[in-house]
């Protein structure tokens, strides 16, 4: 069974994936951050390695994940996505973080 998850990408990744605005991805149940990213990379292979390291699978340093006004960047990759994301009411946001002083 699958769940359709709404995903918002930062501008540079939208350009790389050749998409406009929000995308909708079918994600294997139960939908987790890991299964969501697997589906994203399967659907848009040009994004492989941009969000997480291809060897370790860890999130890239300047990438953050948000949903329902909550930072999910450091949650376990196999933790189920929030109910509002699973229902399609809220999108899963992939954000390019900034650094500097």
C-alpha positions as CSV (number, residue, x, y, z in Angstrom):
1,X,0.0,0.0,0.0
2,X,1.2,3.6,-0.6
3,X,0.5,7.0,0.7
4,X,0.7,10.2,-1.4
5,X,2.9,12.8,0.3
6,X,3.2,16.4,-0.7
7,X,6.8,17.6,-0.9
8,X,8.2,21.1,-1.3
9,X,11.8,21.4,-2.5
10,X,14.1,24.4,-2.4
11,X,14.4,26.3,-5.7
12,X,17.8,24.8,-6.7
13,X,16.5,21.3,-6.3
14,X,13.3,22.1,-8.2
15,X,15.4,23.3,-11.1
16,X,17.6,20.2,-10.9
17,X,14.5,17.9,-10.9
18,X,12.8,20.1,-13.6
19,X,9.6,20.5,-11.5
20,X,7.6,23.6,-10.7
21,X,6.2,24.1,-7.2
22,X,5.1,21.3,-5.0
23,X,5.3,17.6,-6.0
24,X,3.3,14.7,-4.9
25,X,5.0,11.3,-4.3
26,X,3.6,7.9,-3.7
27,X,5.5,6.6,-0.7
28,X,5.5,3.0,0.6
29,X,3.6,2.5,3.9
30,X,4.3,3.3,6.5
31,X,5.6,6.6,5.2
32,X,8.8,7.6,6.9
33,X,11.5,10.1,6.1
34,X,13.6,7.3,4.7
35,X,10.8,5.9,2.4
36,X,10.0,9.4,1.3
37,X,13.6,10.1,0.3
38,X,13.8,6.7,-1.4
39,X,10.7,7.5,-3.5
40,X,12.0,11.0,-4.3
41,X,15.4,9.7,-5.5
42,X,13.7,6.9,-7.4
43,X,11.3,9.4,-9.2
44,X,14.0,12.1,-9.6
45,X,17.3,10.2,-9.9
46,X,19.1,13.5,-10.6
47,X,18.5,14.4,-6.9
48,X,20.4,11.4,-5.7
49,X,23.3,12.6,-3.5
50,X,21.9,16.1,-3.1
51,X,19.8,15.6,0.0
52,X,21.6,12.7,1.7
53,X,25.1,11.1,1.2
54,X,25.0,8.2,-1.2
55,X,27.3,6.1,0.8
56,X,26.1,6.7,4.4
57,X,22.5,7.7,3.7
58,X,22.9,10.6,6.2
59,X,21.3,14.0,5.6
60,X,23.6,16.5,4.1
61,X,24.9,19.2,6.5
62,X,23.0,22.1,5.0
63,X,19.7,20.3,4.4
64,X,16.8,20.5,6.9
65,X,13.4,18.8,7.0
66,X,10.2,20.4,8.3
67,X,6.6,19.5,8.6
68,X,3.7,20.9,10.6
69,X,6.0,23.8,11.8
70,X,8.4,21.2,13.4
71,X,12.0,20.6,12.6
72,X,12.3,16.9,11.7
73,X,15.9,17.0,10.6
74,X,17.2,15.0,13.6
75,X,14.4,12.6,14.0
76,X,15.0,8.9,13.3
77,X,14.9,8.2,9.5
78,X,12.5,5.3,10.1
79,X,10.1,7.4,12.3
80,X,6.6,7.7,10.7
81,X,5.8,11.1,9.2
82,X,3.4,13.3,11.1
83,X,-0.3,12.4,10.6
84,X,-1.1,15.7,8.8
85,X,1.7,14.9,6.2
86,X,0.4,11.3,5.8
87,X,-3.2,12.6,5.2
88,X,-2.0,15.2,2.6
89,X,-3.1,18.2,4.7
90,X,0.4,19.4,5.2
91,X,3.5,19.2,2.9
92,X,6.9,17.8,3.9
93,X,9.5,20.6,3.4
94,X,13.0,20.1,2.3
95,X,14.9,23.3,3.1
96,X,18.4,24.4,2.1
97,X,19.9,25.8,5.4
98,X,22.1,28.9,5.4
99,X,25.3,29.5,7.4
100,X,27.3,32.6,8.0
101,X,27.8,35.4,10.4
